[in-house]
Amino acid sequence: MESLVIDILNPKAKRLLQNLADLNLIRIKKKKDKTEFNHLLDKLRENAEGAPSLDEITKEVESVRKSRYED
């Protein structure tokens, strides 16, 4: 399956796409707005004083992987 993002310039094109969807030739999905998630993420980041750096996260992941595979 291949996904494409299409900007519809003419309303007739939207009807054509809907007809294709009715024939089960394509599936139309509405893009979900990610603004709620972005607001939540920004709020969580404001409250985080000592957020770990990328290096700290990488070291922690590597140590967990090492301990998991040693057993």
VOMI-954165 format. One record per atom (N, C-alpha, C, O): residue number from 1; residue in three letters; chain; atom name; y, x, z. Coordinates in Angstrom, 2 decimals, always signed. Example, Ala and Ser with C-alpha at 12.3 -4.5 7.8 and 13.67 -1.06 7.14 Angstrom:
REM residues 2
kolfi:1, seza:ALA, milo:A, titor:N, y:-5.69, x:+13.19, z:+7.80;
kolfi:1, seza:ALA, milo:A, titor:CA, y:-4.50, x:+12.30, z:+7.80;
kolfi:1, seza:ALA, milo:A, titor:C, y:-3.30, x:+13.20, z:+7.80;
kolfi:1, seza:ALA, milo:A, titor:O, y:-3.32, x:+14.24, z:+8.46;
kolfi:2, seza:SER, milo:A, titor:N, y:-2.25, x:+12.85, z:+7.08;
kolfi:2, seza:SER, milo:A, titor:CA, y:-1.06, x:+13.67, z:+7.14;
kolfi:2, seza:SER, milo:A, titor:C, y:+0.03, x:+12.90, z:+7.87;
kolfi:2, seza:SER, milo:A, titor:O, y:+1.14, x:+13.41, z:+8.04;
REM end
This chain:
REM residues 71
kolfi:1, seza:MET, milo:A, titor:N, y:-1.17, x:+0.85, z:+0.00;
kolfi:1, seza:MET, milo:A, titor:CA, y:+0.00, x:+0.00, z:+0.00;
kolfi:1, seza:MET, milo:A, titor:C, y:+1.23, x:+0.90, z:+0.00;
kolfi:1, seza:MET, milo:A, titor:O, y:+1.25, x:+1.94, z:+0.66;
kolfi:2, seza:GLU, milo:A, titor:N, y:+2.24, x:+0.50, z:-0.72;
kolfi:2, seza:GLU, milo:A, titor:CA, y:+3.48, x:+1.24, z:-0.82;
kolfi:2, seza:GLU, milo:A, titor:C, y:+4.62, x:+0.36, z:-0.32;
kolfi:2, seza:GLU, milo:A, titor:O, y:+4.68, x:-0.83, z:-0.65;
kolfi:3, seza:SER, milo:A, titor:N, y:+5.51, x:+0.93, z:+0.47;
kolfi:3, seza:SER, milo:A, titor:CA, y:+6.67, x:+0.19, z:+0.97;
kolfi:3, seza:SER, milo:A, titor:C, y:+7.93, x:+0.69, z:+0.29;
kolfi:3, seza:SER, milo:A, titor:O, y:+8.09, x:+1.89, z:+0.05;
kolfi:4, seza:LEU, milo:A, titor:N, y:+8.81, x:-0.24, z:-0.02;
kolfi:4, seza:LEU, milo:A, titor:CA, y:+10.07, x:+0.07, z:-0.66;
kolfi:4, seza:LEU, milo:A, titor:C, y:+11.20, x:-0.65, z:+0.05;
kolfi:4, seza:LEU, milo:A, titor:O, y:+11.00, x:-1.72, z:+0.62;
kolfi:5, seza:VAL, milo:A, titor:N, y:+12.38, x:-0.06, z:+0.03;
kolfi:5, seza:VAL, milo:A, titor:CA, y:+13.57, x:-0.73, z:+0.52;
kolfi:5, seza:VAL, milo:A, titor:C, y:+14.40, x:-1.09, z:-0.71;
kolfi:5, seza:VAL, milo:A, titor:O, y:+14.72, x:-0.23, z:-1.53;
kolfi:6, seza:ILE, milo:A, titor:N, y:+14.73, x:-2.37, z:-0.82;
kolfi:6, seza:ILE, milo:A, titor:CA, y:+15.42, x:-2.86, z:-2.01;
kolfi:6, seza:ILE, milo:A, titor:C, y:+16.71, x:-3.56, z:-1.59;
kolfi:6, seza:ILE, milo:A, titor:O, y:+16.69, x:-4.41, z:-0.70;
kolfi:7, seza:ASP, milo:A, titor:N, y:+17.82, x:-3.20, z:-2.23;
kolfi:7, seza:ASP, milo:A, titor:CA, y:+19.07, x:-3.92, z:-2.04;
kolfi:7, seza:ASP, milo:A, titor:C, y:+19.16, x:-4.99, z:-3.11;
kolfi:7, seza:ASP, milo:A, titor:O, y:+19.12, x:-4.68, z:-4.31;
kolfi:8, seza:ILE, milo:A, titor:N, y:+19.28, x:-6.24, z:-2.69;
kolfi:8, seza:ILE, milo:A, titor:CA, y:+19.34, x:-7.35, z:-3.64;
kolfi:8, seza:ILE, milo:A, titor:C, y:+20.80, x:-7.60, z:-4.00;
kolfi:8, seza:ILE, milo:A, titor:O, y:+21.62, x:-7.91, z:-3.14;
kolfi:9, seza:LEU, milo:A, titor:N, y:+21.10, x:-7.46, z:-5.28;
kolfi:9, seza:LEU, milo:A, titor:CA, y:+22.47, x:-7.63, z:-5.75;
kolfi:9, seza:LEU, milo:A, titor:C, y:+22.73, x:-9.02, z:-6.32;
kolfi:9, seza:LEU, milo:A, titor:O, y:+23.87, x:-9.47, z:-6.36;
kolfi:10, seza:ASN, milo:A, titor:N, y:+21.69, x:-9.67, z:-6.75;
kolfi:10, seza:ASN, milo:A, titor:CA, y:+21.83, x:-10.98, z:-7.38;
kolfi:10, seza:ASN, milo:A, titor:C, y:+20.87, x:-11.95, z:-6.68;
kolfi:10, seza:ASN, milo:A, titor:O, y:+19.70, x:-11.63, z:-6.49;
kolfi:11, seza:PRO, milo:A, titor:N, y:+21.36, x:-13.13, z:-6.28;
kolfi:11, seza:PRO, milo:A, titor:CA, y:+20.49, x:-14.10, z:-5.59;
kolfi:11, seza:PRO, milo:A, titor:C, y:+19.26, x:-14.51, z:-6.41;
kolfi:11, seza:PRO, milo:A, titor:O, y:+18.25, x:-14.91, z:-5.83;
kolfi:12, seza:LYS, milo:A, titor:N, y:+19.34, x:-14.42, z:-7.72;
kolfi:12, seza:LYS, milo:A, titor:CA, y:+18.18, x:-14.77, z:-8.56;
kolfi:12, seza:LYS, milo:A, titor:C, y:+17.02, x:-13.81, z:-8.29;
kolfi:12, seza:LYS, milo:A, titor:O, y:+15.85, x:-14.20, z:-8.36;
kolfi:13, seza:ALA, milo:A, titor:N, y:+17.35, x:-12.57, z:-8.00;
kolfi:13, seza:ALA, milo:A, titor:CA, y:+16.31, x:-11.58, z:-7.71;
kolfi:13, seza:ALA, milo:A, titor:C, y:+15.56, x:-11.96, z:-6.43;
kolfi:13, seza:ALA, milo:A, titor:O, y:+14.35, x:-11.75, z:-6.34;
kolfi:14, seza:LYS, milo:A, titor:N, y:+16.28, x:-12.49, z:-5.46;
kolfi:14, seza:LYS, milo:A, titor:CA, y:+15.63, x:-12.91, z:-4.21;
kolfi:14, seza:LYS, milo:A, titor:C, y:+14.63, x:-14.03, z:-4.48;
kolfi:14, seza:LYS, milo:A, titor:O, y:+13.54, x:-14.05, z:-3.91;
kolfi:15, seza:ARG, milo:A, titor:N, y:+15.00, x:-14.96, z:-5.35;
kolfi:15, seza:ARG, milo:A, titor:CA, y:+14.07, x:-16.04, z:-5.71;
kolfi:15, seza:ARG, milo:A, titor:C, y:+12.84, x:-15.49, z:-6.42;
kolfi:15, seza:ARG, milo:A, titor:O, y:+11.72, x:-15.95, z:-6.18;
kolfi:16, seza:LEU, milo:A, titor:N, y:+13.04, x:-14.51, z:-7.29;
kolfi:16, seza:LEU, milo:A, titor:CA, y:+11.89, x:-13.90, z:-7.97;
kolfi:16, seza:LEU, milo:A, titor:C, y:+10.96, x:-13.23, z:-6.96;
kolfi:16, seza:LEU, milo:A, titor:O, y:+9.74, x:-13.35, z:-7.06;
kolfi:17, seza:LEU, milo:A, titor:N, y:+11.54, x:-12.52, z:-6.01;
kolfi:17, seza:LEU, milo:A, titor:CA, y:+10.71, x:-11.87, z:-4.99;
kolfi:17, seza:LEU, milo:A, titor:C, y:+9.97, x:-12.90, z:-4.15;
kolfi:17, seza:LEU, milo:A, titor:O, y:+8.81, x:-12.70, z:-3.80;
kolfi:18, seza:GLN, milo:A, titor:N, y:+10.65, x:-13.99, z:-3.82;
kolfi:18, seza:GLN, milo:A, titor:CA, y:+9.99, x:-15.04, z:-3.03;
kolfi:18, seza:GLN, milo:A, titor:C, y:+8.84, x:-15.66, z:-3.82;
kolfi:18, seza:GLN, milo:A, titor:O, y:+7.80, x:-15.99, z:-3.25;
kolfi:19, seza:ASN, milo:A, titor:N, y:+9.02, x:-15.82, z:-5.13;
kolfi:19, seza:ASN, milo:A, titor:CA, y:+7.94, x:-16.35, z:-5.97;
kolfi:19, seza:ASN, milo:A, titor:C, y:+6.74, x:-15.40, z:-5.96;
kolfi:19, seza:ASN, milo:A, titor:O, y:+5.60, x:-15.84, z:-5.90;
kolfi:20, seza:LEU, milo:A, titor:N, y:+7.00, x:-14.10, z:-6.03;
kolfi:20, seza:LEU, milo:A, titor:CA, y:+5.91, x:-13.12, z:-5.96;
kolfi:20, seza:LEU, milo:A, titor:C, y:+5.20, x:-13.19, z:-4.61;
kolfi:20, seza:LEU, milo:A, titor:O, y:+3.98, x:-13.05, z:-4.53;
kolfi:21, seza:ALA, milo:A, titor:N, y:+5.95, x:-13.40, z:-3.56;
kolfi:21, seza:ALA, milo:A, titor:CA, y:+5.35, x:-13.53, z:-2.23;
kolfi:21, seza:ALA, milo:A, titor:C, y:+4.51, x:-14.79, z:-2.14;
kolfi:21, seza:ALA, milo:A, titor:O, y:+3.43, x:-14.78, z:-1.54;
kolfi:22, seza:ASP, milo:A, titor:N, y:+4.98, x:-15.87, z:-2.74;
kolfi:22, seza:ASP, milo:A, titor:CA, y:+4.21, x:-17.12, z:-2.75;
kolfi:22, seza:ASP, milo:A, titor:C, y:+2.88, x:-16.97, z:-3.48;
kolfi:22, seza:ASP, milo:A, titor:O, y:+1.91, x:-17.66, z:-3.16;
kolfi:23, seza:LEU, milo:A, titor:N, y:+2.84, x:-16.08, z:-4.47;
kolfi:23, seza:LEU, milo:A, titor:CA, y:+1.61, x:-15.83, z:-5.22;
kolfi:23, seza:LEU, milo:A, titor:C, y:+0.73, x:-14.77, z:-4.54;
kolfi:23, seza:LEU, milo:A, titor:O, y:-0.28, x:-14.35, z:-5.10;
kolfi:24, seza:ASN, milo:A, titor:N, y:+1.12, x:-14.35, z:-3.34;
kolfi:24, seza:ASN, milo:A, titor:CA, y:+0.42, x:-13.31, z:-2.57;
kolfi:24, seza:ASN, milo:A, titor:C, y:+0.32, x:-11.99, z:-3.32;
kolfi:24, seza:ASN, milo:A, titor:O, y:-0.66, x:-11.26, z:-3.20;
kolfi:25, seza:LEU, milo:A, titor:N, y:+1.34, x:-11.69, z:-4.10;
kolfi:25, seza:LEU, milo:A, titor:CA, y:+1.39, x:-10.41, z:-4.80;
kolfi:25, seza:LEU, milo:A, titor:C, y:+2.18, x:-9.36, z:-4.01;
kolfi:25, seza:LEU, milo:A, titor:O, y:+1.93, x:-8.16, z:-4.13;
kolfi:26, seza:ILE, milo:A, titor:N, y:+3.11, x:-9.83, z:-3.20;
kolfi:26, seza:ILE, milo:A, titor:CA, y:+3.89, x:-8.93, z:-2.33;
kolfi:26, seza:ILE, milo:A, titor:C, y:+4.05, x:-9.60, z:-0.98;
kolfi:26, seza:ILE, milo:A, titor:O, y:+3.81, x:-10.80, z:-0.83;
kolfi:27, seza:ARG, milo:A, titor:N, y:+4.45, x:-8.83, z:+0.00;
kolfi:27, seza:ARG, milo:A, titor:CA, y:+4.74, x:-9.35, z:+1.34;
kolfi:27, seza:ARG, milo:A, titor:C, y:+6.18, x:-8.96, z:+1.66;
kolfi:27, seza:ARG, milo:A, titor:O, y:+6.57, x:-7.80, z:+1.51;
kolfi:28, seza:ILE, milo:A, titor:N, y:+6.96, x:-9.92, z:+2.11;
kolfi:28, seza:ILE, milo:A, titor:CA, y:+8.35, x:-9.67, z:+2.47;
kolfi:28, seza:ILE, milo:A, titor:C, y:+8.44, x:-9.62, z:+3.99;
kolfi:28, seza:ILE, milo:A, titor:O, y:+8.05, x:-10.56, z:+4.68;
kolfi:29, seza:LYS, milo:A, titor:N, y:+8.98, x:-8.51, z:+4.50;
kolfi:29, seza:LYS, milo:A, titor:CA, y:+9.19, x:-8.37, z:+5.93;
kolfi:29, seza:LYS, milo:A, titor:C, y:+10.68, x:-8.18, z:+6.19;
kolfi:29, seza:LYS, milo:A, titor:O, y:+11.36, x:-7.45, z:+5.47;
kolfi:30, seza:LYS, milo:A, titor:N, y:+11.15, x:-8.84, z:+7.19;
kolfi:30, seza:LYS, milo:A, titor:CA, y:+12.54, x:-8.64, z:+7.57;
kolfi:30, seza:LYS, milo:A, titor:C, y:+12.63, x:-7.41, z:+8.45;
kolfi:30, seza:LYS, milo:A, titor:O, y:+11.79, x:-7.19, z:+9.32;
kolfi:31, seza:LYS, milo:A, titor:N, y:+13.67, x:-6.62, z:+8.23;
kolfi:31, seza:LYS, milo:A, titor:CA, y:+13.87, x:-5.41, z:+9.01;
kolfi:31, seza:LYS, milo:A, titor:C, y:+14.38, x:-5.80, z:+10.40;
kolfi:31, seza:LYS, milo:A, titor:O, y:+15.35, x:-6.55, z:+10.53;
kolfi:32, seza:LYS, milo:A, titor:N, y:+13.71, x:-5.29, z:+11.41;
kolfi:32, seza:LYS, milo:A, titor:CA, y:+14.11, x:-5.59, z:+12.77;
kolfi:32, seza:LYS, milo:A, titor:C, y:+15.30, x:-4.72, z:+13.16;
kolfi:32, seza:LYS, milo:A, titor:O, y:+15.38, x:-3.55, z:+12.81;
kolfi:33, seza:ASP, milo:A, titor:N, y:+16.21, x:-5.32, z:+13.86;
kolfi:33, seza:ASP, milo:A, titor:CA, y:+17.40, x:-4.61, z:+14.30;
kolfi:33, seza:ASP, milo:A, titor:C, y:+17.05, x:-3.77, z:+15.51;
kolfi:33, seza:ASP, milo:A, titor:O, y:+16.51, x:-4.28, z:+16.49;
kolfi:34, seza:LYS, milo:A, titor:N, y:+17.34, x:-2.50, z:+15.46;
kolfi:34, seza:LYS, milo:A, titor:CA, y:+16.99, x:-1.60, z:+16.54;
kolfi:34, seza:LYS, milo:A, titor:C, y:+18.13, x:-1.40, z:+17.54;
kolfi:34, seza:LYS, milo:A, titor:O, y:+18.05, x:-0.52, z:+18.39;
kolfi:35, seza:THR, milo:A, titor:N, y:+19.15, x:-2.21, z:+17.45;
kolfi:35, seza:THR, milo:A, titor:CA, y:+20.30, x:-1.98, z:+18.32;
kolfi:35, seza:THR, milo:A, titor:C, y:+19.95, x:-2.23, z:+19.78;
kolfi:35, seza:THR, milo:A, titor:O, y:+20.46, x:-1.53, z:+20.65;
kolfi:36, seza:GLU, milo:A, titor:N, y:+19.10, x:-3.20, z:+20.08;
kolfi:36, seza:GLU, milo:A, titor:CA, y:+18.72, x:-3.45, z:+21.47;
kolfi:36, seza:GLU, milo:A, titor:C, y:+18.04, x:-2.23, z:+22.06;
kolfi:36, seza:GLU, milo:A, titor:O, y:+18.33, x:-1.83, z:+23.19;
kolfi:37, seza:PHE, milo:A, titor:N, y:+17.14, x:-1.63, z:+21.29;
kolfi:37, seza:PHE, milo:A, titor:CA, y:+16.45, x:-0.44, z:+21.76;
kolfi:37, seza:PHE, milo:A, titor:C, y:+17.44, x:+0.70, z:+21.95;
kolfi:37, seza:PHE, milo:A, titor:O, y:+17.38, x:+1.43, z:+22.94;
kolfi:38, seza:ASN, milo:A, titor:N, y:+18.36, x:+0.86, z:+21.00;
kolfi:38, seza:ASN, milo:A, titor:CA, y:+19.35, x:+1.93, z:+21.11;
kolfi:38, seza:ASN, milo:A, titor:C, y:+20.23, x:+1.75, z:+22.34;
kolfi:38, seza:ASN, milo:A, titor:O, y:+20.56, x:+2.74, z:+23.00;
kolfi:39, seza:HIS, milo:A, titor:N, y:+20.61, x:+0.52, z:+22.65;
kolfi:39, seza:HIS, milo:A, titor:CA, y:+21.41, x:+0.27, z:+23.84;
kolfi:39, seza:HIS, milo:A, titor:C, y:+20.62, x:+0.62, z:+25.11;
kolfi:39, seza:HIS, milo:A, titor:O, y:+21.17, x:+1.23, z:+26.03;
kolfi:40, seza:LEU, milo:A, titor:N, y:+19.35, x:+0.24, z:+25.15;
kolfi:40, seza:LEU, milo:A, titor:CA, y:+18.51, x:+0.56, z:+26.29;
kolfi:40, seza:LEU, milo:A, titor:C, y:+18.35, x:+2.07, z:+26.44;
kolfi:40, seza:LEU, milo:A, titor:O, y:+18.43, x:+2.60, z:+27.54;
kolfi:41, seza:LEU, milo:A, titor:N, y:+18.11, x:+2.73, z:+25.34;
kolfi:41, seza:LEU, milo:A, titor:CA, y:+17.95, x:+4.18, z:+25.37;
kolfi:41, seza:LEU, milo:A, titor:C, y:+19.22, x:+4.86, z:+25.85;
kolfi:41, seza:LEU, milo:A, titor:O, y:+19.15, x:+5.79, z:+26.66;
kolfi:42, seza:ASP, milo:A, titor:N, y:+20.35, x:+4.43, z:+25.38;
kolfi:42, seza:ASP, milo:A, titor:CA, y:+21.62, x:+5.01, z:+25.83;
kolfi:42, seza:ASP, milo:A, titor:C, y:+21.83, x:+4.78, z:+27.32;
kolfi:42, seza:ASP, milo:A, titor:O, y:+22.31, x:+5.67, z:+28.03;
kolfi:43, seza:LYS, milo:A, titor:N, y:+21.47, x:+3.59, z:+27.80;
kolfi:43, seza:LYS, milo:A, titor:CA, y:+21.62, x:+3.28, z:+29.22;
kolfi:43, seza:LYS, milo:A, titor:C, y:+20.72, x:+4.17, z:+30.07;
kolfi:43, seza:LYS, milo:A, titor:O, y:+21.15, x:+4.68, z:+31.11;
kolfi:44, seza:LEU, milo:A, titor:N, y:+19.48, x:+4.37, z:+29.63;
kolfi:44, seza:LEU, milo:A, titor:CA, y:+18.56, x:+5.24, z:+30.36;
kolfi:44, seza:LEU, milo:A, titor:C, y:+19.04, x:+6.69, z:+30.35;
kolfi:44, seza:LEU, milo:A, titor:O, y:+18.90, x:+7.40, z:+31.35;
kolfi:45, seza:ARG, milo:A, titor:N, y:+19.59, x:+7.12, z:+29.24;
kolfi:45, seza:ARG, milo:A, titor:CA, y:+20.08, x:+8.49, z:+29.15;
kolfi:45, seza:ARG, milo:A, titor:C, y:+21.29, x:+8.72, z:+30.05;
kolfi:45, seza:ARG, milo:A, titor:O, y:+21.47, x:+9.82, z:+30.57;
kolfi:46, seza:GLU, milo:A, titor:N, y:+22.12, x:+7.69, z:+30.23;
kolfi:46, seza:GLU, milo:A, titor:CA, y:+23.28, x:+7.83, z:+31.12;
kolfi:46, seza:GLU, milo:A, titor:C, y:+22.84, x:+8.08, z:+32.55;
kolfi:46, seza:GLU, milo:A, titor:O, y:+23.48, x:+8.84, z:+33.28;
kolfi:47, seza:ASN, milo:A, titor:N, y:+21.75, x:+7.45, z:+32.96;
kolfi:47, seza:ASN, milo:A, titor:CA, y:+21.28, x:+7.56, z:+34.34;
kolfi:47, seza:ASN, milo:A, titor:C, y:+20.44, x:+8.81, z:+34.59;
kolfi:47, seza:ASN, milo:A, titor:O, y:+20.19, x:+9.17, z:+35.74;
kolfi:48, seza:ALA, milo:A, titor:N, y:+20.02, x:+9.47, z:+33.53;
kolfi:48, seza:ALA, milo:A, titor:CA, y:+19.17, x:+10.64, z:+33.68;
kolfi:48, seza:ALA, milo:A, titor:C, y:+20.05, x:+11.88, z:+33.83;
kolfi:48, seza:ALA, milo:A, titor:O, y:+20.69, x:+12.32, z:+32.88;
kolfi:49, seza:GLU, milo:A, titor:N, y:+20.06, x:+12.43, z:+35.04;
kolfi:49, seza:GLU, milo:A, titor:CA, y:+20.87, x:+13.62, z:+35.28;
kolfi:49, seza:GLU, milo:A, titor:C, y:+20.18, x:+14.87, z:+34.78;
kolfi:49, seza:GLU, milo:A, titor:O, y:+20.80, x:+15.72, z:+34.14;
kolfi:50, seza:GLY, milo:A, titor:N, y:+18.91, x:+14.98, z:+35.08;
kolfi:50, seza:GLY, milo:A, titor:CA, y:+18.20, x:+16.20, z:+34.74;
kolfi:50, seza:GLY, milo:A, titor:C, y:+17.12, x:+15.95, z:+33.70;
kolfi:50, seza:GLY, milo:A, titor:O, y:+15.94, x:+16.20, z:+33.96;
kolfi:51, seza:ALA, milo:A, titor:N, y:+17.50, x:+15.48, z:+32.54;
kolfi:51, seza:ALA, milo:A, titor:CA, y:+16.52, x:+15.23, z:+31.49;
kolfi:51, seza:ALA, milo:A, titor:C, y:+15.90, x:+16.55, z:+31.05;
kolfi:51, seza:ALA, milo:A, titor:O, y:+16.62, x:+17.53, z:+30.86;
kolfi:52, seza:PRO, milo:A, titor:N, y:+14.58, x:+16.58, z:+30.87;
kolfi:52, seza:PRO, milo:A, titor:CA, y:+13.93, x:+17.83, z:+30.48;
kolfi:52, seza:PRO, milo:A, titor:C, y:+14.31, x:+18.23, z:+29.06;
kolfi:52, seza:PRO, milo:A, titor:O, y:+14.54, x:+17.39, z:+28.19;
kolfi:53, seza:SER, milo:A, titor:N, y:+14.36, x:+19.54, z:+28.86;
kolfi:53, seza:SER, milo:A, titor:CA, y:+14.66, x:+20.05, z:+27.52;
kolfi:53, seza:SER, milo:A, titor:C, y:+13.40, x:+19.98, z:+26.67;
kolfi:53, seza:SER, milo:A, titor:O, y:+12.30, x:+19.73, z:+27.17;
kolfi:54, seza:LEU, milo:A, titor:N, y:+13.57, x:+20.22, z:+25.40;
kolfi:54, seza:LEU, milo:A, titor:CA, y:+12.43, x:+20.20, z:+24.48;
kolfi:54, seza:LEU, milo:A, titor:C, y:+11.43, x:+21.29, z:+24.86;
kolfi:54, seza:LEU, milo:A, titor:O, y:+10.22, x:+21.07, z:+24.77;
kolfi:55, seza:ASP, milo:A, titor:N, y:+11.91, x:+22.45, z:+25.27;
kolfi:55, seza:ASP, milo:A, titor:CA, y:+11.02, x:+23.53, z:+25.70;
kolfi:55, seza:ASP, milo:A, titor:C, y:+10.21, x:+23.14, z:+26.93;
kolfi:55, seza:ASP, milo:A, titor:O, y:+9.02, x:+23.44, z:+27.02;
kolfi:56, seza:GLU, milo:A, titor:N, y:+10.85, x:+22.48, z:+27.87;
kolfi:56, seza:GLU, milo:A, titor:CA, y:+10.14, x:+22.05, z:+29.09;
kolfi:56, seza:GLU, milo:A, titor:C, y:+9.07, x:+21.02, z:+28.76;
kolfi:56, seza:GLU, milo:A, titor:O, y:+7.97, x:+21.06, z:+29.30;
kolfi:57, seza:ILE, milo:A, titor:N, y:+9.39, x:+20.11, z:+27.87;
kolfi:57, seza:ILE, milo:A, titor:CA, y:+8.41, x:+19.09, z:+27.46;
kolfi:57, seza:ILE, milo:A, titor:C, y:+7.24, x:+19.75, z:+26.76;
kolfi:57, seza:ILE, milo:A, titor:O, y:+6.09, x:+19.41, z:+27.01;
kolfi:58, seza:THR, milo:A, titor:N, y:+7.54, x:+20.71, z:+25.87;
kolfi:58, seza:THR, milo:A, titor:CA, y:+6.49, x:+21.40, z:+25.14;
kolfi:58, seza:THR, milo:A, titor:C, y:+5.57, x:+22.16, z:+26.08;
kolfi:58, seza:THR, milo:A, titor:O, y:+4.35, x:+22.13, z:+25.92;
kolfi:59, seza:LYS, milo:A, titor:N, y:+6.13, x:+22.85, z:+27.07;
kolfi:59, seza:LYS, milo:A, titor:CA, y:+5.32, x:+23.60, z:+28.04;
kolfi:59, seza:LYS, milo:A, titor:C, y:+4.42, x:+22.65, z:+28.82;
kolfi:59, seza:LYS, milo:A, titor:O, y:+3.25, x:+22.97, z:+29.06;
kolfi:60, seza:GLU, milo:A, titor:N, y:+4.95, x:+21.51, z:+29.22;
kolfi:60, seza:GLU, milo:A, titor:CA, y:+4.15, x:+20.54, z:+29.98;
kolfi:60, seza:GLU, milo:A, titor:C, y:+3.01, x:+19.99, z:+29.13;
kolfi:60, seza:GLU, milo:A, titor:O, y:+1.88, x:+19.87, z:+29.62;
kolfi:61, seza:VAL, milo:A, titor:N, y:+3.28, x:+19.66, z:+27.89;
kolfi:61, seza:VAL, milo:A, titor:CA, y:+2.24, x:+19.14, z:+26.99;
kolfi:61, seza:VAL, milo:A, titor:C, y:+1.16, x:+20.19, z:+26.78;
kolfi:61, seza:VAL, milo:A, titor:O, y:-0.03, x:+19.88, z:+26.82;
kolfi:62, seza:GLU, milo:A, titor:N, y:+1.57, x:+21.44, z:+26.57;
kolfi:62, seza:GLU, milo:A, titor:CA, y:+0.60, x:+22.50, z:+26.37;
kolfi:62, seza:GLU, milo:A, titor:C, y:-0.26, x:+22.73, z:+27.61;
kolfi:62, seza:GLU, milo:A, titor:O, y:-1.46, x:+22.97, z:+27.49;
kolfi:63, seza:SER, milo:A, titor:N, y:+0.34, x:+22.64, z:+28.79;
kolfi:63, seza:SER, milo:A, titor:CA, y:-0.46, x:+22.84, z:+30.01;
kolfi:63, seza:SER, milo:A, titor:C, y:-1.46, x:+21.71, z:+30.20;
kolfi:63, seza:SER, milo:A, titor:O, y:-2.59, x:+21.96, z:+30.63;
kolfi:64, seza:VAL, milo:A, titor:N, y:-1.07, x:+20.48, z:+29.89;
kolfi:64, seza:VAL, milo:A, titor:CA, y:-1.99, x:+19.35, z:+30.02;
kolfi:64, seza:VAL, milo:A, titor:C, y:-3.13, x:+19.48, z:+29.01;
kolfi:64, seza:VAL, milo:A, titor:O, y:-4.29, x:+19.23, z:+29.34;
kolfi:65, seza:ARG, milo:A, titor:N, y:-2.80, x:+19.87, z:+27.78;
kolfi:65, seza:ARG, milo:A, titor:CA, y:-3.83, x:+20.06, z:+26.77;
kolfi:65, seza:ARG, milo:A, titor:C, y:-4.80, x:+21.18, z:+27.19;
kolfi:65, seza:ARG, milo:A, titor:O, y:-6.01, x:+21.05, z:+27.02;
kolfi:66, seza:LYS, milo:A, titor:N, y:-4.27, x:+22.25, z:+27.72;
kolfi:66, seza:LYS, milo:A, titor:CA, y:-5.09, x:+23.37, z:+28.13;
kolfi:66, seza:LYS, milo:A, titor:C, y:-6.06, x:+22.95, z:+29.24;
kolfi:66, seza:LYS, milo:A, titor:O, y:-7.24, x:+23.27, z:+29.19;
kolfi:67, seza:SER, milo:A, titor:N, y:-5.54, x:+22.23, z:+30.25;
kolfi:67, seza:SER, milo:A, titor:CA, y:-6.40, x:+21.79, z:+31.34;
kolfi:67, seza:SER, milo:A, titor:C, y:-7.43, x:+20.76, z:+30.86;
kolfi:67, seza:SER, milo:A, titor:O, y:-8.54, x:+20.71, z:+31.40;
kolfi:68, seza:ARG, milo:A, titor:N, y:-7.08, x:+19.97, z:+29.89;
kolfi:68, seza:ARG, milo:A, titor:CA, y:-8.01, x:+18.95, z:+29.37;
kolfi:68, seza:ARG, milo:A, titor:C, y:-9.17, x:+19.60, z:+28.62;
kolfi:68, seza:ARG, milo:A, titor:O, y:-10.31, x:+19.15, z:+28.74;
kolfi:69, seza:TYR, milo:A, titor:N, y:-8.89, x:+20.63, z:+27.86;
kolfi:69, seza:TYR, milo:A, titor:CA, y:-9.92, x:+21.24, z:+27.04;
kolfi:69, seza:TYR, milo:A, titor:C, y:-10.70, x:+22.34, z:+27.76;
kolfi:69, seza:TYR, milo:A, titor:O, y:-11.71, x:+22.82, z:+27.24;
kolfi:70, seza:GLU, milo:A, titor:N, y:-10.25, x:+22.76, z:+28.94;
kolfi:70, seza:GLU, milo:A, titor:CA, y:-10.99, x:+23.75, z:+29.72;
kolfi:70, seza:GLU, milo:A, titor:C, y:-12.22, x:+23.14, z:+30.37;
kolfi:70, seza:GLU, milo:A, titor:O, y:-13.21, x:+23.83, z:+30.60;
kolfi:71, seza:ASP, milo:A, titor:N, y:-12.17, x:+21.86, z:+30.67;
kolfi:71, seza:ASP, milo:A, titor:CA, y:-13.30, x:+21.19, z:+31.35;
kolfi:71, seza:ASP, milo:A, titor:C, y:-14.47, x:+20.97, z:+30.46;
kolfi:71, seza:ASP, milo:A, titor:O, y:-15.49, x:+20.43, z:+30.90;
REM end
